[in-house]
């Protein structure tokens, strides 16, 4: 068994790796070669926090994983990260435990790859402007995912704590992002001029007014992951001609904005266009005309974590990286 920490993984596993590995996993899922039970969530209301336990298995590669991720939104005030994760990778051929790895970076990276794949299929090919709502840990890889598939010229950053948005801007500059970057005060004004909108917040009420969305916009919603959370309003859901989700079973249990719209009678889960696996494999149509509004909603299914963990393990073995130890 090998042990891999976050800094080691960051050095050799990048967004281009994640995009390829997530796409391959989605192809396997379309062939019914992936097992992914609904995750178990334990809430800690007094801390506004949650622990998520996420198992999955790839029957083609005979490999399984379980990820444990904790989400404690008040942690930054204590000098701790909001999201912390660890993942155990095992062989389903002989039961051998193969690797233990930090999963915090991988959680952000696989979500960014999911957004990248959805954006590749659903955003207009000439999309040039991006609004990012919420500039926490998940947001950075959201930007990288979009930049991997579209030539973005302008990026508008909005966060309730403006200083955090400015730090995020500098992080993008340090990474080498050359697009025009602006921290904005008016989120709806930014949304109204954007070709792509990415939301990565723990909001319990919508973070922008869907009436400001312009024709042809693509929206990614990846922050809210519990039934009581809402990033996107009913207006956005009603206006979207195609709503694609990461996992149908998962969103029916956990996607607060879709659950709310369904319960209100203003929208129905029967109106879903389909899953990301169907979109990537060509089983459902991508964007079909320039004016349609599209929406990708993710709550984070376990097989996406397995996709990147498997990729990390294979690359680490090839490069002879990681600390070996016996159980």
Buried (B, 14 or more C-beta within 10 A) or exposed (E): BBEBEBEBBEEBBEBEBBBEBBBBBBBBBBEEBBBBEBBEBEEEEEEEBBBBBBBBBBBEBEBBBBBBBBBBBEBBEEEEBBBBBBBBBBEBEEEEEBBBBBBBBBBBBBBBBBBBBBBBBBBBEEBBBBBBBBBBBBBBBBBBBBBBBBEBEBBBBBBEEBEBBBEBBEBBEEEEBEBEBBBBEEBBBBBBBBBBBBBBBBBEEBBBBBEBBEEBBBBBBBBBBBBEBBBBBBBBBEBBBBBBBBBBBBBBBBBBBBBBBBEEEEBEBEBBBBBBBBBBBEEBEBBEEEEBBBBBBBBBBBBBBBBBBBBBBBBBEEEEBBEEEEE
